[in-house]
């Protein structure tokens, strides 16, 4: 790769076409695939590097016999056969840090909407009704538990801390980090949930994290707790959550990701009370383009260095 790579770039990188000349100037031979489900614009064996998201959901990774580097446009690795990647020594990078700020802002915003009864006032405005709500809550002093203390979780921790919350991190590799008041191993999750006012899920989707937050763990939480999921839908048992929202065993939920996307019309979450539901939108931001381009440039350079 010392002379650049044969690089397949997909439309999952929204600003890709604006950077084609720069990629070529770096010495790469670039082809573009707008829709990842479309036929490849080149032979799979020609490709040495890819910038993509769900490319391998449509084109089997084992067809790319000369693949050396994968740059994902997503933070998660769940759309790639990681066993294959490791077995074949393929260098892989996610978009770590690119979406962390908007996702953390979204989590905080969602909780504030519930605490400050934004929907109540929005509905009253539609009918020009002047009515006070006496049940507003404040974040200051609340216990926030963040499960998954990577870049997204840490940006969440900073923002909730700024509102005067006590922030507990839960991670498979606990560490000392100034963004958190304390950090626990995964074995400490159950105990932490018992005093959690706001639960924020930021873990990657792996076989170990599927249904990590199930009905049993939801039952450990206080009745006035709020659940936020900005990780992946299958991390949370949606039916158990909906049931607890309906019967008042939890006070609210902020959900941007779902087990099935789009969320089916039959999902009980649509009618669950005190919920903020958005269509996998929390990562969107006007600052992502610049951050992703910096990430791509850095990792392509590292890929060349590894030769």
C-alpha positions, 0 to 999 in steps of 0.5 A, spaced: 500 500 500 506 504 499 503 507 493 496 508 495 490 503 495 485 500 490 479 504 494 472 502 494 468 508 497 460 508 498 455 513 499 454 511 506 459 516 507 455 522 505 460 527 503 465 522 500 464 525 493 467 532 495 473 528 497 475 524 491 480 529 489 483 529 495 483 521 496 486 521 489 492 526 491 493 521 497 495 516 491 489 512 492 485 509 486 478 510 488 471 507 485 465 510 488 458 505 490 452 510 491 448 504 494 451 499 498 446 494 495 447 495 488 452 491 484 460 493 485 463 498 480 469 493 480 471 486 481 471 484 488 478 482 488 481 489 486 479 492 492 484 493 497 481 498 502 473 500 503 470 506 506 463 503 508 457 502 513 453 496 511 457 493 504 458 486 507 451 485 508 450 485 501 456 483 498 460 477 502 466 479 505 470 473 503 469 475 495 474 481 497 480 476 497 485 482 497 482 486 502 487 489 507 483 495 510 476 497 512 474 504 514 467 504 517 462 510 517 459 508 523 461 507 531 459 500 531 462 493 528 456 489 528 455 490 520 461 486 519 463 479 520 469 480 525 471 473 526 473 473 518 476 480 519 481 477 525 482 471 522 485 474 515 488 480 519 484 485 516 485 492 519 479 495 521 477 502 524 470 505 526 468 512 526 470 513 533 468 519 536 465 522 530 458 522 532 459 522 540 457 529 541 451 530 537 449 523 541 450 525 548 446 532 546 441 528 544 441 523 550 441 530 555 435 533 550 431 527 551 431 526 558 430 534 559 424 533 554 421 528 559 423 532 566 420 538 563 414 535 560 415 538 553 410 534 550 404 537 555 406 544 553 407 542 546 400 539 545 397 545 549 400 550 545 396 547 539 389 548 542 391 555 545 390 552 552 394 556 558 395 551 563 401 550 568 404 543 570 406 542 577 410 535 576 416 538 572 422 535 575 430 537 575 436 533 573 440 536 579 442 531 584 440 525 580 443 519 579 445 517 572 448 510 570 451 510 563 453 503 561 458 503 556 464 508 557 467 509 550 467 515 547 459 516 546 458 514 554 464 519 556 461 525 552 454 523 555 457 523 562 460 530 561 454 533 560 450 530 565 455 532 570 455 539 568 447 539 570 449 537 577 448 529 576 452 524 580 454 519 574 456 512 575 459 508 569 459 501 568 464 498 563 467 491 561 474 494 563 472 499 568 478 505 569 479 511 573 476 517 569 474 524 571 468 524 567 465 519 572 464 520 579 465 512 579 466 506 574 464 499 576 465 493 572 459 489 569 458 485 575 456 491 578 450 493 574 444 490 578 446 494 584 447 500 580 440 500 577 437 500 584 438 507 585 438 509 578 434 515 576 437 515 568 439 509 565 443 511 558 445 505 554 451 506 550 454 499 549 456 496 542 452 490 540 455 484 541 453 477 543 454 478 550 450 485 550 443 482 546 438 483 551 443 486 556 437 490 559 432 485 560 425 485 564 429 483 570 434 488 570 428 493 568 424 491 574 430 493 579 430 500 577 426 505 581 419 507 578 420 514 576 427 512 572 428 514 565 431 509 560 435 512 554 437 507 548 442 510 543 446 504 542 443 498 538 436 496 539 437 489 541 441 491 547 434 492 550 428 488 551 423 493 548 417 489 550 419 489 557 420 496 557 413 498 553 410 493 559 413 497 564 412 504 561 404 502 560 403 500 567 407 505 571 413 501 573 418 506 569 416 514 568 419 514 561 424 512 555 428 516 550 429 511 544 433 512 538 434 505 536 430 499 535 430 491 534 427 492 528 428 498 524 423 502 521 419 501 528 413 496 526 407 500 526 405 494 531 410 495 536 407 497 543 412 503 544 408 507 539 403 508 544 407 507 550 406 513 555 412 518 556 416 516 551 421 520 546 421 516 539 426 518 534 428 514 527 435 512 529 437 520 528 441 521 534 448 521 531 446 527 525 450 533 526 452 539 522 459 537 525 460 530 523 462 531 516 469 535 518 470 529 524 469 523 519 474 526 514 479 527 519 478 520 521 478 517 514 485 521 513 488 519 519 486 511 518 488 511 511 495 514 513 496 509 518 494 503 513 499 505 509 504 506 514 502 499 516 505 496 510 
